[in-house]
Amino acid sequence: MIKNLEQYPIIRDIEQTPTSLIEFEDLIVKHWEEGKIKGPVHLSGGNEEQLIEIGKRMKSTDWVFSTWRSHYHALIKGISPVWLEEEILAGRSITIVSEKDKFYASAIVSSIIPIAVGAAMGIKQSGGDEKVWCFIGDMAFETGQFYEMHKYTTNLDLPIIFVVEDNGVSTNTPTIETWGGIKREIPSNVIWYNYKNKWPHYGTGKWIMF
């Protein structure tokens, strides 16, 4: 279930399917395990269906801001899988950026949020009709950075949509336990879905809980 998605209509078909997303990440796993990637790699998995549905709501001219786990986001945006594979092989898995495709990712927790807000402000000031899609995790959602930026975008009616991908952990630490318990209220203008990530936080090994 994806909360608050129904308010955004389907506006396009996208080439990616759950199978094609999985096959792409399996290819990256192969490269990683063969030692071909000389940098950190963060893999997606378990959220293919949700992202396909979200991707159908994006215009090709919209902006997408992502996290360190950005491969799927880039693919549903319409970025070439060939180009994306080359970037990952070059060690840029967690910092994928394509100005041409209006796609930016950052490996720093919650740092992408104010940048996305700035882009949304620029769109409004210039009278553009694009939207900004900003993907964050459930831990970033709990930060002051998110709450301040969300309040700002709501009050100024900026064209930005926050998507929270809730896998229940920050790295390997359960998010709810980190805060000693959480009573969440999900704003109506925030898309939210839960999933269980297929891969560990980093690399292709097994989950290790401390």
Secondary structure, DSSP 8 states (H G I E B T S, - for coil): -EET-TTS------S--HHHHHHHHHHHHHHHHTT---S------S-HHHHHHHHTT--TTSEEEE-S--HHHHHHHT--HHHHHHHHHTT-TTS-EETTTTEEE-SSTTTHHHHHHHHHHHHHHHT----EEEEEEHHHHTSHHHHHHHHHHHHTT-SEEEEEEE-SEETTEEHHHHTTS------TTEEEEE---SS-SSSSS-----
